[in-house]
Amino acid sequence: MRRAGAGAALAVLLLAGCGGDPAPAPAAPSAATSSSASSSSSPAVVPVETPTPPPAVPAPPPAPAPVVVLDPGHNGGNAAAPGAIGAPVPDGAGGTKACNTTGTATDAGYPEHAFTWDVALRTRDLLVAHGVEVVLSRPDDTGVGPCVDVRGALPGQVGAAAFVGIHGDGAAAGGSGFHVITSSLDPAGPEVAAGTDALAAALRDALVAVVPPATYVGSGGLDDRGDLAALNLATTPAVYVECGNMRNAGDAARMSDPAGRQAIAERLAAGVLSFLE
């Protein structure tokens, strides 16, 4: 009985090794199980919020350009209109004076109105190149006027920081040099008067590099008067610059020469820019 049992057991083993169905492989874990296992082993991902940038602050608007009035004295048409330029206008001191005059000239005939117009244009171009807005009191050198009271009112009308009248003097031939004139009446009050003094000093300090101070009037290149309507009526710092004596041979040579006029214009522009700073 024991032998028969052993043979039966051997037969069963032989059948299993020779073509019998293999034992089933262990089942793979389900997707749900795998995912669950993966989730349980990985840290949770926390979304990072991108901070919202603050709103852009607009840049402040640029400061407006300073305004300067350049007043080239007289005009090319004045001599042909004696009635117009002789008409009385307020002088800013309680009286009247003539609307304008023809101006002076060198002994060779170079007229003041042409000198002042040329120097004004040269000075304007230099100031504009430095960001200054320039207003001229007359548009050309062929018209009549404007009257001195109109010229004096102009800087207040355009909000100017400074008014510079450009002239050439017609004094005795023995006197030479430039001088800067201010109003002795201080019509616009002490603050404007202080600004006028500062403007006059800045122009005087600039001009001495190319023209000596006057030998025949004022002191150190400065003078003040109460009879100049444009200065009396101005409500901003205002001066006249007599750039030289056109009846003096040395001054006349400089003022008649384009290079001399350019040098004067450069110093006028330098003085104005110094004042504006």
Phi, psi and omega in degrees: 000319180294323179294315179300321180296322180293321179294320179297321180294320180296319180299319180296318180294319180296320178296322180293325182275346185238082171086006177285159178297133179290157178294138181299139179288153179299141182293136176290149179297144180292160179302321181297319181294316181297316181296321180295320181293320181295319180296323183288340183260347182260143178290150179292139179270121180259119181297140179261124180277130176282124182296142178283124181295148179294154179297143181295137177271120182296143178292143179296147179296149180296147178295141179296149180292140175295147181251134177232133174264124171255127186243088177291121188297147173066203179189155186292336181266001185298321184297333181271001183226062184297327179295317181291314185280347177269355182294140181286142177224161179300140180258002179077006180231019179093000180233201178228165172207173182296146180309315182194183176221176178278342184084184183254193179198164173286167176299335179275357175098009177282117189278151179300318183299325178288320177299311184294324180294314181296315180294323179297317179295318179296318180293318178304312183299321179293319180291318179300322178297340178257018174084015180266138173272125184247132174245126177267144182284343174219150187273347184200187179244030181236355185270191178242134180072210358291167180294159185295330178289325177294320178297318181293331180281339187301313183299324177292327181290328183257006179067039184286149174275340182200152176234125181235110174273130184252125184219169168232136185275161178233050183276181178301146188299337182285342180270147181218167174100172182261162166208149180254127186253136173239162177282134178277356185268343184048055189292335184262010176100170187294327182293315178293322179299320178295320177296322178297317178298320179293320178296315180299317180294319180296319179291319178300314182295330179282319186290331184298347178289337184232341181225133177287153176298155184300141178265354192237355183205150177068198180215124178061030179086006180237145178209156174225148184215158179249008186250011182258107190300317183300320179287322180293329185266349181291141179254010177231168175308127188215137179218159164252141175243112170275103191286353179164171178263110186290349178265356176268134186300316181292314178296319181299320179297317179294315185287336178276345184268127178306322178293323177294319178293324177295319179297319178296316180299319180297322180286324175298315179296319179298319180295318179296316180297321176299317178296318182293333179289000000 
